Each structure stands twice: as structure tokens, then as C-alpha cells.
């Protein structure tokens, strides 16, 4: 959202970003959200979790008059506890999914108003540039970027083990890990135990991560759900072949041996073989990268995702137009 706000016309950002704390009690958070919604003349509130859903629904009852759209993360079903069910009863609620498979796998609450499917998308980017220089002046030679999250601890360990296997044949190879998952110290210990601590760099969450990803030899995604999808789509839009785990949402976005390679989870041997085959074949990597960029520009456009959010909001604000 902050990126969109910056990229609006001078003095006229695309979005107003106004903070609203959800800390403390849910009722206190609902009162604060009501005030923000009234001040911004909000017509709908998008939420992701049971607590957010309850706060937004309570704000609706308290007078915000903004119905709720609950977006379900990619690859997940609606997991509603008591607070989520109460929230659906308190305010008109629509549910948004990223795929038809997720929608079909979910039993919607009885009081749900409607549902919509809106795949995630990214903005097309320019072809890769020669060389990389980050904001802090760091430089990498031959490197792989790995995207991880809190769900990917064992898969991230397998990635480090794989780099250790690749090290003898690729003495300059580096693994750059992005994302903040809270278990980086464990991964550092794993790298030290394998004798490759200097080959692993942890960047955490960075605003310039696309610049880091741009010249990667491979894009390695060990995360799941939305983090995985955005990582995959960003790599593909940059023309970087993707290496991903086959039992995650990656299989919806990566065409095996066309835009990337899917590997078994936690199997360092097979992953090392797949990575080595790509690293040693520049022509194959370039062909995959071109196919990946074309697939993103054709099927996973940011504009289509934004249109989906607009339709979800319009369905709640003007349901009669949806029926027509």
C-alpha cells in the first residue's frame, strides 16, 4: 500500500495511509476503527484474521456502516473460531479467495453474503540489469535468493544443506535469504555446522528486495501461502527461474520445467541435483526466465487483482448491481 501511495501523481497519492491500532481489547480497537472509517468515509473494510474480522464487524455495529470483506490467504481455507463466527453474524461479510480450489474446499458460514475469486498479481518489471548494488553497498557474485517465512523452518534448513552440497562445484555460490521468520539464529548455526557460514546472508525484510532478486541465478521459494505466491510471481516477472516445493501453492503458479522446477519438501539431495542442473545450463535458465515473464504478464497481472478487490467492494456496497 505504501508503494502505491508513493507512486501516485505528485501531491495526489493513490491511497491515504492512516494508522489504526488494533492493540488492547477488541472493543477499543473497534471504536478506533469506527472513527477512522467515518473520517475516511470508508465504504468497506478488508480483513484477514478472526480478530480483524471481529473488530471490523463491531465497528460496523457501532456506526461505521462499512461492511466487511474477509480475504483468505492463498492456499488456505476459512478457519473460523468462535470470534469469527460471531463477526459474520454482526456485520454483512463477503469472502475473497485466490483460487477456485480454495473456494471449493471451504464451507462458508451460513450468513456469508457472497464470495469472489481474485488471484494475486504483480506489476510487470523491466528485464534484469547487469550487476546489482544494494542500498547499503553490498555486492554478491553468483547467488541464489531464497524467500522464507515462519512456516518454512525445515525447508529453509534443507536449502542451506543443498548449498553445502553445491559448494564444491560452485565455489563462488552464495545464498541470500530474504524475509523475517524469527528463526535466523538456528539457520546460522546450521550453516556453521556445515562449514558454509560465509556463504549465507540474511537480509530480513527490505524495501529493495526486488533489486536483490533481479540478478539472482535462481529464485528459491520455501515459504507458503501469500508470501510464497508473491515471491514466485516477483521472480517470474523478473525472468528468474523458480525453484519451489511441490506440495505448496507453488504448483498453481510454476509450470514444471517450463517456468521453474518443483522439488520434494526437505529433500536436499534431489533439490541439489535440480539446482545444479539449472546453474550449469545458462540457456535453459534464460528460456525458463523468458517463459516465466510471459506467463506473469499474461495471467497474473496486478491490474486484474486490483479489479477483483474493486468488485468485492462494489458487491458489498451495491449488491443490487451485482444481481443485475
C-alpha positions in Angstrom: 0.0 0.0 0.0 2.8 2.4 0.8 4.4 1.8 -2.6 1.1 2.7 -4.3 0.8 5.8 -2.2 4.3 6.9 -3.3 3.7 6.2 -7.0 0.6 8.3 -7.4 0.7 11.7 -9.1 2.8 14.4 -7.3 0.8 15.7 -4.3 -2.0 13.2 -5.1 -1.1 9.7 -3.9 -3.3 6.7 -4.9 -4.1 5.8 -1.3 -4.3 7.6 2.0 -2.5 5.5 4.6 -3.8 6.2 8.1 -2.7 4.1 11.2 -5.3 2.4 13.4 -4.1 0.4 16.3 -5.7 -2.9 17.0 -3.9 -3.4 20.3 -5.8 -3.8 23.6 -9.4 -5.0 23.7 -11.3 -5.8 20.6 -14.0 -3.3 21.6 -11.5 -0.5 22.0 -10.0 -1.3 18.6 -13.5 -1.3 17.1 -14.1 2.2 18.4 -10.8 3.4 16.9 -11.6 1.8 13.6 -15.1 3.3 13.6 -13.5 6.8 14.0 -11.1 6.1 11.1 -13.8 4.7 8.9 -16.0 7.7 9.5 -13.2 10.2 8.9 -12.2 8.5 5.7 -15.8 7.8 4.5 -14.9 4.2 4.2 -17.4 2.1 2.3 -15.9 -1.4 3.1 -13.3 -2.9 5.3 -10.9 -5.7 4.2 -9.7 -8.1 6.9 -7.7 -11.3 7.1 -8.0 -12.8 10.6 -10.7 -13.6 13.1 -9.6 -10.7 15.3 -9.6 -8.2 12.5 -13.0 -9.6 11.4 -14.4 -9.2 14.9 -13.1 -5.6 15.2 -14.4 -4.6 11.8 -17.8 -6.1 12.4 -18.1 -4.5 15.8 -17.1 -1.1 14.3 -20.0 -1.7 11.8 -22.4 -2.2 14.6 -21.1 0.8 16.4 -21.8 3.0 13.4 -19.0 2.8 10.8 -21.6 1.4 8.3 -18.7 -0.2 6.4 -19.4 -3.9 5.6 -16.6 -6.4 5.7 -14.7 -8.4 3.1 -12.6 -11.2 4.5 -9.7 -12.2 2.3 -8.5 -15.8 2.8 -4.7 -16.3 2.2 -3.7 -18.3 -0.9 -3.8 -22.0 -0.3 -5.8 -21.7 2.9 -9.4 -22.4 3.9 -11.5 -20.3 6.1 -10.5 -21.3 9.6 -13.1 -19.6 11.8 -13.2 -19.8 15.5 -16.0 -18.5 17.7 -15.0 -14.9 17.3 -15.0 -15.2 13.5 -18.5 -16.8 13.5 -19.8 -14.0 15.8 -18.2 -11.4 13.5 -20.1 -12.9 10.5 -23.3 -12.5 12.4 -22.6 -8.9 13.5 -21.9 -7.4 10.0 -22.5 -8.2 6.3 -19.5 -10.2 5.3 -18.1 -11.4 1.9 -15.3 -13.8 1.5 -12.5 -13.4 -1.1 -10.3 -16.4 -2.3 -7.3 -16.5 -4.5 -8.4 -19.6 -6.4 -11.4 -21.7 -7.2 -9.8 -24.7 -5.4 -9.6 -22.7 -2.2 -13.3 -21.7 -2.6 -14.5 -25.2 -3.3 -12.5 -26.6 -0.3 -14.2 -24.2 2.1 -17.6 -24.4 3.7 -18.7 -20.8 4.0 -20.6 -19.6 7.1 -24.4 -19.6 6.7 -24.6 -15.8 7.0 -21.9 -15.1 4.4 -23.3 -12.6 1.8 -21.2 -13.7 -1.2 -17.8 -14.9 -2.3 -15.4 -13.9 -5.0 -12.2 -15.4 -6.5 -9.3 -12.9 -7.1 -5.9 -14.4 -8.0 -2.9 -12.5 -6.7 -0.9 -10.5 -9.3 2.2 -8.3 -9.6 3.2 -5.4 -11.8 5.5 -6.3 -14.8 9.1 -5.2 -14.3 11.9 -4.4 -16.6 14.3 -7.2 -17.8 17.2 -8.0 -15.4 20.0 -5.4 -15.2 23.7 -6.3 -15.3 25.1 -6.2 -11.8 23.5 -5.4 -8.5 24.2 -2.8 -6.0 22.0 -2.6 -2.9 21.3 0.5 -0.9 24.0 -0.4 1.7 26.7 -1.1 -0.9 26.7 -4.9 -0.5 27.6 -6.9 -3.6 27.0 -10.5 -4.5 28.6 -12.6 -7.2 26.9 -15.8 -8.2 24.0 -16.1 -5.9 20.6 -17.6 -5.2 17.8 -15.7 -3.4 15.7 -17.7 -1.0 12.3 -16.4 0.2 11.2 -17.9 3.5 8.6 -17.3 6.3 7.6 -18.6 9.6 6.1 -21.8 8.1 9.4 -22.7 6.3 11.9 -23.6 9.0 12.6 -27.2 7.9 12.5 -26.2 4.2 15.0 -23.4 4.8 17.3 -25.8 6.6 17.1 -28.1 3.5 18.0 -25.1 1.4 21.2 -24.5 3.4 22.1 -28.2 3.2 21.6 -28.0 -0.5 24.0 -25.1 -0.9 26.6 -27.1 1.1 26.3 -29.9 -1.4 26.6 -27.4 -4.3 29.7 -25.7 -2.8 32.4 -28.0 -4.2 31.4 -27.4 -7.8 30.3 -23.7 -7.3 33.0 -22.2 -5.1 31.6 -18.6 -5.5 27.9 -19.5 -4.9 26.1 -17.5 -2.2 22.6 -18.0 -0.7 20.8 -14.8 0.1 17.8 -15.3 2.4 15.0 -12.7 2.5 12.1 -12.4 4.9 11.8 -12.2 8.6 10.7 -15.5 10.2 12.3 -15.4 13.7 14.5 -18.5 13.4 17.5 -17.0 11.6 19.8 -17.9 14.5 19.0 -21.5 14.0 19.8 -21.3 10.3 23.1 -19.6 11.1 24.0 -22.4 13.4 23.1 -24.9 10.7 25.3 -23.1 8.2 28.2 -23.0 10.7 27.8 -26.7 11.3 28.0 -27.4 7.6 31.1 -25.1 7.2 29.5 -22.5 5.0 28.6 -19.6 7.3 30.2 -17.1 4.9 28.0 -18.3 2.0 24.8 -17.4 3.7 23.5 -13.8 4.0 20.3 -12.9 5.9 18.7 -9.7 4.6 15.4 -9.8 6.5 12.5 -7.7 5.2 13.8 -5.0 2.8 12.0 -2.4 0.7 14.5 -3.0 -2.1 14.2 -6.8 -2.3 13.3 -6.7 -6.0 16.7 -5.2 -6.7 18.3 -8.1 -4.7 16.2 -10.7 -6.6 16.8 -9.2 -10.0 20.2 -10.8 -10.9 19.8 -14.0 -8.9 20.8 -17.1 -10.8 17.7 -18.9 -9.3 14.7 -17.8 -7.2 14.2 -20.3 -4.4 10.9 -20.2 -2.6 10.5 -22.2 0.6 7.7 -20.1 2.1 4.0 -20.9 1.8 0.7 -19.1 1.2 0.7 -15.4 0.2 4.5 -15.0 0.9 5.3 -17.9 -1.5 3.0 -16.6 -4.2 4.4 -13.1 -4.2 7.9 -14.5 -4.1 7.2 -16.7 -7.1 5.4 -14.0 -9.1 8.2 -11.5 -8.4 10.9 -13.9 -9.6 8.9 -14.8 -12.7 8.2 -11.2 -13.5 12.0 -10.6 -13.3 12.7 -13.5 -15.6 14.4 -15.6 -12.9 13.6 -19.3 -12.9 11.9 -20.6 -9.8 12.8 -23.5 -7.6 9.9 -24.3 -5.2 8.4 -27.0 -3.1 5.8 -29.1 -4.9 3.4 -29.6 -2.0 2.7 -25.8 -1.5 0.8 -23.3 -3.5 3.7 -23.1 -5.9 2.3 -25.8 -8.1 -0.5 -23.4 -9.1 2.0 -20.9 -10.4 5.1 -22.7 -11.5 4.9 -24.8 -14.7 7.4 -27.6 -14.1 10.4 -27.5 -16.4 8.8 -24.5 -18.3 8.9 -21.6 -15.8 10.8 -23.4 -13.0 11.3 -26.6 -11.1 9.2 -28.2 -8.3 11.1 -30.4 -5.8 10.0 -32.6 -2.9 10.0 -30.9 0.5 13.0 -31.3 2.8 14.9 -33.5 0.2 18.3 -31.8 -0.1 19.7 -34.4 -2.5 17.0 -34.1 -5.1 16.9 -30.3 -4.7 20.7 -30.1 -5.1 20.5 -32.1 -8.3 17.8 -29.8 -9.7 19.6 -26.7 -8.7 22.9 -27.9 -10.1 21.3 -28.7 -13.5 19.9 -25.2 -13.7 23.1 -23.5 -12.5 25.2 -25.3 -15.2 22.9 -24.5 -18.1 22.6 -20.8 -18.9 20.5 -21.4 -22.0 17.9 -23.4 -20.1 17.7 -20.8 -17.3 17.2 -18.0 -19.8 14.5 -19.9 -21.7 12.7 -20.6 -18.4 13.0 -17.0 -17.3 11.5 -15.7 -20.6 8.6 -18.2 -20.3 8.1 -17.1 -16.7 8.0 -13.4 -17.5 5.5 -14.1 -20.3 3.2 -16.2 -18.0 3.1 -13.4 -15.4 2.3 -10.7 -17.9 -0.4 -12.8 -19.4 -2.1 -14.5 -16.4 -1.1 -12.8 -13.1 -1.4 -9.0 -13.7 -1.6 -6.6 -10.8 -4.4 -4.7 -12.6 -6.6 -7.8 -12.6 -6.0 -8.3 -8.9 -7.0 -4.7 -8.2 -10.1 -5.1 -10.3 -11.0 -8.1 -8.2 -10.8 -6.1 -5.0 -12.9 -3.4 -6.5 -15.6 -5.9 -7.5 -15.6 -7.3 -4.0 -16.1 -3.9 -2.5 -18.8 -3.0 -5.1 -20.7 -6.2 -4.3 -21.0 -5.2 -0.7 -21.7 -1.6 -1.2 -24.1 -2.0 -4.2 -25.5 -5.6 -4.1 -28.3 -4.8 -6.5 -25.8 -4.1 -9.3 -24.3 -7.5 -8.7 -27.7 -9.1 -9.0 -28.4 -7.3 -12.3 
